Amino acid sequence: MKILLTGAAGFIGSHLTEHLLSMGHTVIGYDNFDNQYDPVRKHINIHFLTTHPNFTFIQNDIRDQASLTDVLRQYRCDTVVHLAARTGVRDSVREPALCIDVNVNGTLSLLEAMRLTKVRRLVMASSSSVYGNSSAVPFREDDDANLPLSPYAMSKRSAELLAHTYHHLHGFDVACLRFFTVYGPRQRPEMAISRFTEKMYGGQPITIYGDGSTSRNYTYIYDTIMGISRSINHLKGFDLLNIGGSGAVKLSELVGIIEQAVGRKAVIDWQPNQPGDVTLTSADLHRANNRIGYLPSVQIEEGISRFVSWYRQTVLCS
Ligand SMILES: NC(=O)c1ccc[n+]([C@@H]2O[C@H](COP(=O)([O-])OP(=O)(O)OC[C@H]3O[C@@H](n4cnc5c(N)ncnc54)[C@H](O)[C@@H]3O)[C@@H](O)[C@H]2O)c1
């Protein structure tokens, strides 16, 4: 396949690029090195891939529809994986307009470029945040997702709805993948596991919002990549799929698992809950298993241990 991959220089995008190239696909990576976190990290994420004969990288913004149209046409892409986004709930509360512009208008720009070039296969990143504080646990894809708690969640749900519209009007095959807190090597530096690891190694206090009882379904990057890859291969019609890890983990337990891997005790700075944060994410994976044979395989202790080894070798030693 010839795949246009937006957000290719990011955490998930760089792992996906590596995987798709290893499967023999041609990848056109598209990313604007947005400065939400240090762009140098993104250059490092993909630097080692830039000499691969089947990889082309284009630095540009997904809101530039003409550029996306040219790229789809010039490289004769048949499939799009859309990961580019302004990520993060808390950043979206601080900068709602930018989040909605990139995540909603940027997605619209991509859908229009696809329509104009007759590329009709799309796998795109959504998020567990669309479920808000759903009372039904675990979260199922047919649950209502109409009460977002942050601009980020709203933007992700809006992008799903836009994609459905293009499926209906223009016959696109679409899979919207609802990722549940993804972690592993190259994880975004502002995410909890990265921050906690950095602070523990630096002997600094870690900030915990709330009382540590909030729970998250954490997904190791390998499982997320398997979910995306399987979706690409099974793409048909319109689907919403939870791509989660094997179970929910309390924040206090997560800290214990990281302490164990780092070999240091955390000093905790307790702070009140943050607006927009949800108290629990929990994934029902039956649909993803039935439709694409998805099952996560990496347990949290193993995943954290791999992440901390990578952190020690790569970030601490650089
Ligand atoms: N990491 C998670 O836990 C998680 C959870 C749920 C959903 N997601 C979704 O998965 C996708 C990838 O997330 P990630 O964790 O790899 O984030 P990331 O920030 O590392 O990657 C996103 C990439 O998009 C690029 N980008 C941002 N704005 C752009 C624009 N206007 N034009 C072109 N490129 C742009 C950034 O430069 C970055 O490289 C995102 O859509 C995110 O919302 C991630």
The ligand as a Gaussian input file, in Angstrom:
#p B3LYP/6-31G(d) Opt

LIG

0 1
 N       -0.844000       9.119000      23.096000
 C       -2.046000       8.841000      23.605000
 O       -2.180000       8.376000      24.755000
 C       -3.284000       9.087000      22.795000
 C       -4.534000       8.751000      23.356000
 C       -5.684000       8.986000      22.614000
 C       -5.590000       9.509000      21.338000
 N       -4.379000       9.843000      20.832000
 C       -4.320000      10.411000      19.475000
 O       -3.327000       9.739000      18.727000
 C       -2.709000      10.648000      17.811000
 C       -1.196000      10.639000      17.977000
 O       -0.889000      11.031000      19.320000
 P        0.606000      11.068000      19.887000
 O        0.535000      10.717000      21.321000
 O        1.513000      10.344000      18.973000
 O        0.882000      12.634000      19.808000
 P        2.115000      13.460000      19.218000
 O        1.878000      14.874000      19.626000
 O        3.400000      12.831000      19.609000
 O        1.911000      13.321000      17.650000
 C        1.055000      14.159000      16.916000
 C        1.838000      14.691000      15.733000
 O        0.968000      15.563000      14.985000
 C        1.734000      16.653000      14.526000
 N        0.857000      17.794000      14.266000
 C        0.194000      18.555000      15.172000
 N       -0.476000      19.530000      14.559000
 C       -0.269000      19.376000      13.227000
 C       -0.689000      20.092000      12.077000
 N       -1.474000      21.166000      12.186000
 N       -0.257000      19.676000      10.858000
 C        0.566000      18.593000      10.741000
 N        0.995000      17.879000      11.808000
 C        0.593000      18.271000      13.037000
 C        2.716000      16.952000      15.641000
 O        3.852000      17.669000      15.202000
 C        3.045000      15.538000      16.145000
 O        4.229000      15.049000      15.552000
 C       -3.361000      12.005000      18.069000
 O       -4.427000      12.165000      17.156000
 C       -3.926000      11.881000      19.481000
 O       -5.025000      12.727000      19.687000
 C       -3.219000       9.639000      21.519000

